[in-house]
Amino acid sequence: MTPVTETPAETPVVRDHKWGFGAFLLVLGVYILTAVVIGTFARMYGLNKTHSIAVVLVGTVVPTALATLLALLVTKVRGNGPKVDLRWSYTREDLKAGFKFGLLGLVITTIAGTVWAKVVGEEAAKSSLGQLVDGQLMPVAVAITWFVYVWLIGPVCEEIIYRGLLWGALERLNMGRWVVFGLTTVIFAIAHLEPLRTSLLLVVGIPIGLARLYTGRLGASIVAHQINNFVPALAILLVTLGVIQP
C-alpha cells in the first residue's frame, strides 16, 4: 500500500491557512490549564475515590472538548475551516483505510499491552482511567455515556488536535510526510501525560498515524482510532456495570 498523493482535482484551490504550530501550542495549553484547574479544585475539596470518578469524567471530557472547539475555531478564523485545513472527510476510501488500520492497531495494541503488562505489572500497565474505575460501579447512564465517549467522541477530538491541527502545523514547516508522522505520533503519546505508558501509546499511535499518512485525510485516522478504542471502552463499560471483574 503506497501513500496517496492528492491531485489538483481532489484539492480545491483555496488560500493558505494562517495558523501554524503556535495554534497547536495554544490548544494544548488550554487543555492542560483546564485539566489543572479541575484537578486543583478536586484536591482543594478533598474528594474521595467515588467522587473522583466524576471529577475524572469532567476533567477528561471538558479539557478535551474545549481544546477541540478551539482547534476548530482556529481553522474557521485563521483558515478555510476544518474540512479543508484539516482534510476532514469520510469518503468510502477513508472508511475502508480507517477500518483496516484500526483492526491492525487493535491486534498490535493487544499484543503490546499484554507484553507491557508482564514487564511493568498489571496495575502499572493500566491507564489512569483504568486504575480509577477498577472495581467501581457506575449508574448505567453514566457508564454508557463514558463508553460512547471513549469509543467514539474522544477519538474524534484527539484526532482533530493531533492528526489535524498539529499535523497541518508541521506540514506548514515544510517537513517531510514521514517526519510529520513521526513527530505527531511521539507528541500524541507524550501528551497523554502517563510516563509509564508512553512506550505503549507510541505503539497505539503508529497505525492511527499511518491511516492519516496513507490517505492524506483525517477521516481515516478518526475511524482507525475509534476501532482501536472499542475493546478498551467495552472493557471499562463491563467493569463499571459489574458484568465482569477487573
C-alpha positions as CSV (number, residue, x, y, z in Angstrom):
1,M,0.0,0.0,0.0
2,T,1.5,3.3,-1.1
3,P,0.8,6.8,0.2
4,V,-2.0,8.7,-1.7
5,T,-0.8,11.8,-3.5
6,E,-3.6,14.4,-3.7
7,T,-4.3,15.7,-7.2
8,P,-5.4,19.2,-8.1
9,A,-8.9,17.7,-8.9
10,E,-9.2,16.4,-5.4
11,T,-8.0,19.5,-3.6
12,P,-9.9,22.8,-4.3
13,V,-7.8,25.9,-4.8
14,V,-8.0,27.9,-1.5
15,R,-6.0,30.4,0.3
16,D,-3.2,29.1,2.6
17,H,-4.3,29.0,6.2
18,K,-2.7,31.5,8.5
19,W,-2.3,29.3,11.6
20,G,0.7,27.2,12.5
21,F,2.5,25.5,15.4
22,G,1.6,28.3,17.7
23,A,-2.1,27.4,17.3
24,F,-1.4,23.9,18.4
25,L,0.6,25.1,21.4
26,L,-2.4,27.4,22.3
27,V,-4.8,24.5,22.1
28,L,-2.5,22.2,24.1
29,G,-2.1,25.0,26.7
30,V,-5.9,25.4,27.1
31,Y,-6.2,21.6,27.5
32,I,-3.5,21.4,30.2
33,L,-4.7,24.6,32.0
34,T,-8.3,23.4,32.2
35,A,-7.2,19.9,33.4
36,V,-5.0,21.5,36.1
37,V,-7.8,23.8,37.3
38,I,-10.2,20.9,37.6
39,G,-7.6,18.8,39.4
40,T,-6.8,21.6,41.8
41,F,-10.4,22.1,42.6
42,A,-10.8,18.4,43.3
43,R,-7.8,18.4,45.7
44,M,-9.0,21.5,47.5
45,Y,-12.2,19.9,48.4
46,G,-10.6,16.5,49.3
47,L,-12.9,14.4,47.1
48,N,-12.7,10.7,47.7
49,K,-12.3,8.0,45.1
50,T,-16.0,7.7,44.5
51,H,-16.3,11.4,43.9
52,S,-13.1,11.4,41.9
53,I,-14.7,9.2,39.2
54,A,-17.0,12.2,38.4
55,V,-14.0,14.5,38.6
56,V,-12.0,12.5,36.1
57,L,-15.0,12.3,33.8
58,V,-15.3,16.1,33.9
59,G,-11.5,16.5,33.9
60,T,-11.2,14.4,30.8
61,V,-14.2,15.5,28.8
62,V,-14.2,19.2,29.5
63,P,-10.5,20.0,28.7
64,T,-10.6,17.8,25.6
65,A,-13.9,19.4,24.4
66,L,-12.6,23.0,25.0
67,A,-9.3,22.2,23.2
68,T,-11.2,20.7,20.2
69,L,-13.6,23.6,19.9
70,L,-10.7,26.0,20.0
71,A,-8.9,24.0,17.3
72,L,-12.0,24.1,15.1
73,L,-12.4,27.8,15.8
74,V,-8.8,28.5,14.7
75,T,-9.4,26.9,11.3
76,K,-12.5,29.0,10.8
77,V,-11.0,32.3,11.9
78,R,-7.5,31.9,10.5
79,G,-8.0,29.5,7.7
80,N,-10.6,27.8,5.5
81,G,-12.4,25.7,8.1
82,P,-11.8,22.1,9.3
83,K,-12.9,20.3,6.1
84,V,-10.2,22.0,4.1
85,D,-7.5,22.8,6.6
86,L,-7.6,19.5,8.5
87,R,-8.6,17.5,5.4
88,W,-11.5,16.1,7.3
89,S,-13.7,13.8,5.2
90,Y,-15.5,10.5,5.3
91,T,-15.2,9.0,1.9
92,R,-15.5,5.3,1.2
93,E,-11.7,5.2,0.9
94,D,-11.4,6.9,4.3
95,L,-13.7,4.4,6.0
96,K,-12.0,1.4,4.3
97,A,-8.5,2.5,5.2
98,G,-9.5,3.5,8.7
99,F,-11.1,0.1,9.3
100,K,-8.1,-1.7,8.1
101,F,-5.5,0.3,10.0
102,G,-7.9,0.2,13.1
103,L,-8.0,-3.6,13.1
104,L,-4.3,-3.7,12.6
105,G,-3.8,-1.4,15.5
106,L,-6.2,-3.4,17.7
107,V,-4.2,-6.5,17.1
108,I,-0.8,-4.8,17.7
109,T,-2.0,-2.9,20.7
110,T,-3.5,-6.0,22.3
111,I,-0.2,-7.9,21.9
112,A,1.9,-4.9,23.0
113,G,-0.4,-4.3,26.0
114,T,0.0,-8.0,27.1
115,V,3.8,-7.8,26.8
116,W,3.9,-4.5,28.6
117,A,1.8,-5.7,31.5
118,K,4.2,-8.6,32.0
119,V,7.1,-6.2,32.0
120,V,5.8,-3.5,34.4
121,G,3.0,-5.4,36.1
122,E,-0.8,-5.4,35.6
123,E,-1.5,-2.3,37.7
124,A,1.2,-0.2,36.3
125,A,0.2,-1.1,32.8
126,K,-3.4,0.2,33.3
127,S,-4.3,3.7,32.1
128,S,-5.1,6.3,34.7
129,L,-8.8,5.9,33.8
130,G,-8.5,2.1,34.1
131,Q,-7.0,2.4,37.5
132,L,-9.7,4.7,38.7
133,V,-12.7,2.7,37.6
134,D,-11.1,-0.5,38.9
135,G,-13.8,-2.2,41.0
136,Q,-16.0,1.0,40.8
137,L,-19.6,0.6,39.8
138,M,-21.4,3.4,37.9
139,P,-25.0,4.2,37.1
140,V,-26.0,2.7,33.8
141,A,-26.5,6.0,32.1
142,V,-23.1,7.3,33.2
143,A,-21.3,4.0,32.2
144,I,-22.9,4.1,28.7
145,T,-22.1,7.8,28.3
146,W,-18.5,7.1,29.2
147,F,-18.4,4.1,26.8
148,V,-19.6,6.3,23.9
149,Y,-17.1,9.0,24.8
150,V,-14.1,6.7,25.0
151,W,-15.1,4.7,21.9
152,L,-16.4,7.4,19.5
153,I,-16.2,11.0,20.7
154,G,-12.8,11.0,22.3
155,P,-11.0,9.8,19.2
156,V,-12.7,12.5,17.1
157,C,-11.4,15.1,19.5
158,E,-7.9,13.8,19.7
159,E,-7.6,13.3,16.0
160,I,-8.7,16.9,15.3
161,I,-6.0,18.1,17.7
162,Y,-3.1,15.8,16.8
163,R,-3.6,14.4,13.3
164,G,-5.5,17.5,12.3
165,L,-4.1,20.8,13.8
166,L,-0.7,19.5,14.8
167,W,-0.2,17.6,11.5
168,G,-1.2,20.6,9.5
169,A,1.1,22.9,11.5
170,L,4.1,20.6,11.0
171,E,3.3,20.3,7.2
172,R,3.4,24.1,7.1
173,L,7.0,24.0,8.3
174,N,7.8,22.0,5.1
175,M,8.7,18.8,6.9
176,G,8.5,15.5,5.1
177,R,5.5,13.3,5.4
178,W,7.3,10.7,7.4
179,V,8.8,13.3,9.7
180,V,5.3,14.7,10.4
181,F,4.0,11.2,11.0
182,G,6.8,10.5,13.5
183,L,6.5,13.8,15.4
184,T,2.8,13.6,15.7
185,T,3.0,10.1,16.9
186,V,5.5,11.0,19.6
187,I,3.7,14.1,20.7
188,F,0.4,12.2,20.9
189,A,2.0,9.6,23.2
190,I,3.7,12.1,25.5
191,A,0.7,14.5,25.7
192,H,-1.3,11.8,27.5
193,L,1.0,12.5,30.5
194,E,1.2,8.9,31.5
195,P,5.0,8.3,31.7
196,L,4.8,4.5,32.3
197,R,2.5,4.0,29.3
198,T,4.3,6.4,26.8
199,S,6.0,3.5,25.0
200,L,2.7,1.6,24.7
201,L,1.0,4.8,23.5
202,L,3.6,5.1,20.8
203,V,2.6,1.7,19.6
204,V,-1.1,2.7,19.7
205,G,-0.4,5.9,17.7
206,I,1.5,4.2,14.8
207,P,-1.3,2.5,12.9
208,I,-3.6,5.5,13.6
209,G,-1.0,7.9,12.2
210,L,-0.4,5.6,9.2
211,A,-4.1,5.9,8.3
212,R,-3.6,9.6,8.1
213,L,-0.4,9.3,6.2
214,Y,-1.5,6.9,3.6
215,T,-4.9,8.5,2.8
216,G,-3.8,12.1,3.3
217,R,-7.1,12.7,5.2
218,L,-8.3,13.0,8.8
219,G,-11.4,10.8,8.4
220,A,-9.3,7.6,8.1
221,S,-7.3,8.2,11.3
222,I,-10.5,9.0,13.2
223,V,-12.0,5.7,12.1
224,A,-8.8,3.8,12.9
225,H,-8.7,5.4,16.4
226,Q,-12.3,4.5,17.1
227,I,-11.8,0.9,16.0
228,N,-8.7,0.8,18.3
229,N,-10.6,2.2,21.3
230,F,-13.6,-0.1,21.0
231,V,-12.3,-3.0,23.1
232,P,-10.8,-0.9,25.9
233,A,-14.1,1.1,26.0
234,L,-16.2,-2.0,26.1
235,A,-14.0,-3.5,28.9
236,I,-14.5,-0.3,31.0
237,L,-18.2,-0.5,30.4
238,L,-18.5,-4.1,31.5
239,V,-16.4,-3.4,34.6
240,T,-18.3,-0.3,35.7
241,L,-21.6,-2.2,35.2
242,G,-20.3,-5.1,37.3
243,V,-20.7,-7.6,34.5
244,I,-17.0,-8.6,34.7
245,Q,-14.5,-8.4,37.5
246,P,-11.4,-6.3,36.8
